[in-house]
Amino acid sequence: MVYILALLIGVVAGLRAMTAPAAIAWAAYLGWLNLSGSWLSFMGTIWAVGIFTILAVVELVTDQLPSTPSRKVPQQFGARLIMGALTGAAIGTPYGGWIVGLIAGIIGAAIGTYGGAAVRAKLAASFGKDPPAAFIEDAVAIVAAYLIVASLPVAAAV
């Protein structure tokens, strides 16, 4: 179950790179995800919550701009893989499986990047324009991130 959630948070990172770490930071800060004593304990700080939340909001705005590059260019794709790895590892850490979580997060990010681009292109074509498709993708990423962190099993301290 934990590794499926790690894969799914990676998919969210593929859709919106900063939504996934913002959700993980909030989960750690609220005590839903115990990262204390681990190399990822910084994710539970108010600083991480603030920074990742601001970055997530900025990403939601900049994604709507026509000048925003494709999520499949190396910089964008790399950022999504890194965020998938980070968030997948965070989900796996309390359960002794940060490496498996990291790998699952990377795989999920690749799926989310390419699958999200394909679905958004089809939606945009059906609407005749991109903004409605982008807003739907935003909503899917946000709701999925919440459902993933709300589904985390309770773990003992690391």
RASULUR-V14824 format. One record per pair of residues at least 24 apart in sequence whose C-alpha atoms are under 10 Angstrom apart, sorted by the first residue. I is the first residue (numbers start at 1). J is the second residue. D is the distance in Angstrom with one decimal. If there is no record, write none. Layout:
i j d
I J D
I J D
This chain:
i j d
1 151 9.4
1 152 8.7
1 153 8.7
2 88 9.3
2 91 6.9
2 92 6.5
2 93 9.9
2 94 9.8
2 95 7.9
2 97 9.0
2 100 9.8
2 101 7.9
2 104 10.0
2 148 9.8
2 151 9.2
2 152 7.2
2 153 7.7
3 88 7.9
3 89 9.5
3 91 7.8
3 92 6.8
3 95 9.8
3 97 8.4
3 98 9.5
3 100 7.2
3 101 5.7
3 102 9.2
3 103 9.3
3 104 6.5
3 105 8.6
4 88 9.5
4 91 9.9
4 101 8.7
4 104 7.7
4 105 9.2
4 108 9.3
4 148 9.6
5 87 10.0
5 88 7.9
5 91 7.4
5 92 8.9
5 101 8.7
5 104 8.8
5 105 8.8
5 108 9.7
5 145 9.7
5 147 9.6
5 148 6.1
5 149 8.2
5 151 8.1
5 152 7.6
6 84 8.3
6 85 8.8
6 86 9.8
6 87 7.1
6 88 4.3
6 89 7.3
6 90 8.2
6 91 5.7
6 92 6.9
6 98 9.5
6 100 8.7
6 101 5.4
6 102 7.6
6 103 8.7
6 104 5.8
6 105 5.3
6 106 9.1
6 107 9.5
6 108 7.8
6 148 8.6
6 149 9.8
6 152 9.9
7 84 8.2
7 85 9.4
7 87 9.3
7 88 6.6
7 89 10.0
7 91 9.5
7 100 9.7
7 101 7.4
7 102 8.7
7 103 8.2
7 104 4.6
7 105 4.8
7 106 7.6
7 107 6.7
7 108 4.6
7 109 7.8
7 111 9.2
7 112 9.7
8 84 9.1
8 87 9.9
8 88 8.4
8 104 8.3
8 105 7.3
8 107 9.3
8 108 5.9
8 109 8.3
8 111 9.4
8 112 8.7
8 144 8.2
8 145 8.4
8 148 7.3
9 83 9.3
9 84 6.8
9 85 9.4
9 86 9.8
9 87 6.6
9 88 6.4
9 91 8.6
9 101 9.8
9 104 9.0
9 105 6.5
9 106 9.5
9 108 7.1
9 109 7.9
9 112 9.3
9 141 9.2
9 144 8.0
9 145 6.5
9 146 9.7
9 147 9.8
9 148 6.8
9 149 8.6
10 80 8.1
10 81 7.8
10 82 9.4
10 83 7.5
10 84 4.1
10 85 7.1
10 86 8.8
10 87 6.9
10 88 6.3
10 89 9.9
10 101 9.4
10 102 8.9
10 103 9.3
10 104 7.1
10 105 4.1
10 106 6.1
10 107 6.9
10 108 4.1
10 109 4.3
10 110 7.8
10 111 8.1
10 112 7.1
10 113 9.4
10 145 9.7
11 80 9.2
11 81 9.7
11 84 7.4
11 88 9.9
11 104 9.6
11 105 7.4
11 106 8.5
11 107 8.0
11 108 4.3
11 109 4.6
11 110 7.2
11 111 6.0
11 112 4.1
11 113 7.3
11 114 9.7
11 115 8.9
11 116 8.6
11 141 8.5
11 144 9.2
11 145 9.4
12 80 9.1
12 83 9.5
12 84 7.9
12 87 9.8
12 105 9.4
12 108 7.8
12 109 7.0
12 111 9.4
12 112 6.4
12 113 8.7
12 116 9.3
12 137 9.9
12 138 9.8
12 140 8.5
12 141 5.4
12 142 8.1
12 143 9.6
12 144 7.0
12 145 6.5
12 148 9.5
13 77 10.0
13 79 8.8
13 80 5.5
13 81 7.6
13 82 8.8
13 83 6.0
13 84 5.3
13 85 9.1
13 86 9.7
13 87 8.2
13 88 9.6
13 105 8.3
13 106 9.0
13 108 7.9
13 109 5.5
13 110 8.9
13 111 9.7
13 112 7.0
13 113 7.9
13 141 8.2
13 145 9.1
14 71 8.3
14 72 9.8
14 76 9.4
14 77 7.9
14 78 10.0
14 79 9.0
14 80 5.3
14 81 7.3
14 82 10.0
14 83 8.4
14 84 7.2
14 105 9.5
14 106 9.0
14 107 9.5
14 108 7.1
14 109 4.2
14 110 6.2
14 111 6.9
14 112 4.0
14 113 4.1
14 114 7.7
14 115 8.5
14 116 7.2
14 117 9.2
14 141 9.1
15 71 8.6
15 80 8.2
15 108 9.9
15 109 7.8
15 110 9.5
15 111 9.1
15 112 5.3
15 113 5.7
15 114 8.8
15 115 8.5
15 116 5.8
15 117 8.0
15 120 9.8
15 137 7.2
15 138 7.9
15 140 8.7
15 141 6.3
15 142 9.7
16 56 7.8
16 59 7.4
16 60 7.8
16 63 8.9
16 71 9.2
16 80 7.7
16 83 9.6
16 109 9.5
16 112 8.7
16 113 8.6
16 116 9.4
16 137 8.5
16 138 7.4
16 140 9.8
16 141 6.5
16 142 8.7
17 55 9.2
17 56 7.7
17 59 8.0
17 60 9.9
17 71 9.4
17 76 8.5
17 77 9.1
17 78 9.9
17 79 6.8
17 80 5.0
17 81 8.4
17 82 8.8
17 83 6.2
17 84 7.7
17 109 8.6
17 112 9.8
17 113 9.2
17 141 9.6
18 51 9.8
18 52 6.4
18 53 7.7
18 54 8.9
18 55 6.1
18 56 4.6
18 57 8.3
18 58 9.0
18 59 6.9
18 60 8.9
18 79 9.1
18 80 8.3
18 83 7.3
18 84 9.6
19 52 7.7
19 53 7.6
19 54 9.8
19 55 8.2
19 56 5.1
19 57 8.2
19 59 8.4
19 60 8.8
19 83 9.3
19 138 9.1
19 141 7.1
19 142 6.7
19 144 9.8
19 145 7.2
19 146 9.7
20 52 8.9
20 53 9.8
20 56 8.5
20 80 9.5
20 83 7.2
20 84 7.5
20 86 9.2
20 87 6.6
20 88 9.3
20 141 8.2
20 142 8.4
20 144 9.3
20 145 6.2
20 146 9.2
20 148 9.7
20 149 9.6
21 48 8.8
21 49 8.7
21 51 9.8
21 52 6.3
21 53 8.4
21 55 9.5
21 56 8.5
21 83 6.6
21 84 8.3
21 86 7.6
21 87 5.9
21 88 9.5
21 90 9.2
21 145 9.2
22 48 7.9
22 49 6.2
22 50 8.3
22 51 8.1
22 52 4.7
22 53 5.1
22 54 8.6
22 55 8.2
22 56 6.7
22 57 9.6
22 87 9.3
22 142 9.9
22 145 8.9
23 49 8.4
23 52 8.4
23 53 8.2
23 56 9.5
23 87 8.9
23 142 8.4
23 144 9.8
23 145 6.0
23 146 6.7
23 147 9.8
23 148 8.8
23 149 7.0
23 150 9.8
24 48 9.6
24 49 8.6
24 52 9.3
24 86 9.4
24 87 6.5
24 88 9.3
24 90 7.4
24 91 8.0
24 145 8.3
24 146 9.2
24 148 9.3
24 149 6.9
25 49 5.1
25 50 8.8
25 51 9.5
25 52 7.4
25 53 8.6
25 87 9.0
25 90 9.3
25 149 9.9
26 50 9.2
26 52 9.1
26 53 8.6
26 146 9.7
26 149 8.9
27 91 9.9
27 146 9.0
27 148 9.9
27 149 6.2
27 150 8.0
27 152 9.2
28 90 9.0
28 91 9.7
28 149 9.3
31 154 9.3
32 149 7.3
32 150 7.5
32 151 9.2
32 152 7.2
32 153 8.4
32 154 7.2
32 155 8.9
33 90 8.2
33 91 7.3
33 92 9.8
33 93 9.2
33 94 7.4
33 149 7.8
33 150 9.5
33 152 7.2
33 153 8.4
33 154 7.4
33 155 7.6
33 156 9.7
33 157 9.6
34 90 9.0
34 91 9.0
34 93 8.3
34 94 6.0
34 95 9.5
34 154 8.2
34 155 6.7
34 156 7.4
34 157 6.2
34 158 7.1
35 90 7.2
35 91 8.8
35 92 9.8
35 93 6.9
35 94 6.3
35 155 9.6
35 156 9.8
35 157 7.5
35 158 6.6
36 93 9.9
36 94 8.8
36 157 6.8
36 158 6.4
37 94 9.8
37 157 7.8
37 158 6.0
38 90 9.3
38 93 7.5
38 94 8.4
38 157 9.3
38 158 6.4
39 90 9.3
39 93 9.0
40 86 8.5
40 87 9.5
40 89 8.5
40 90 6.6
40 93 8.2
40 98 9.9
41 90 9.0
41 93 10.0
41 158 9.8
43 86 9.8
43 87 9.5
43 90 8.4
56 142 9.8
59 138 9.9
60 134 9.0
60 135 8.8
60 137 10.0
60 138 7.0
63 131 9.4
63 134 7.7
63 135 9.6
63 138 9.3
64 130 8.5
64 131 6.6
64 132 9.9
64 134 7.0
64 135 8.6
65 131 9.3
66 130 9.5
66 131 9.9
70 113 9.9
70 117 8.6
71 113 6.6
71 114 8.4
71 116 9.4
71 117 7.6
72 110 9.6
72 113 7.0
72 114 7.4
72 117 8.3
76 113 9.3
77 109 8.6
77 110 7.9
77 113 7.2
77 114 9.4
78 106 9.9
78 109 9.6
78 110 9.6
79 109 9.5
80 105 9.7
80 106 8.2
80 108 9.7
80 109 6.0
80 110 7.8
80 112 8.9
80 113 7.5
81 105 7.7
81 106 5.2
81 107 8.0
81 108 8.5
81 109 5.4
81 110 6.7
81 112 9.8
81 113 8.9
82 106 7.2
82 109 8.5
83 109 7.9
84 108 6.9
84 109 5.2
84 110 8.5
84 112 9.6
85 109 8.0
91 148 9.7
91 149 8.6
91 152 8.0
91 153 9.9
93 155 9.6
93 157 10.0
93 158 7.5
94 153 9.7
94 154 8.9
94 155 5.9
94 156 6.9
94 157 6.8
94 158 5.5
95 153 9.4
95 154 9.4
95 155 6.6
95 156 8.1
95 157 9.2
95 158 7.9
96 155 9.9
96 158 7.9
112 141 9.8
116 141 9.9
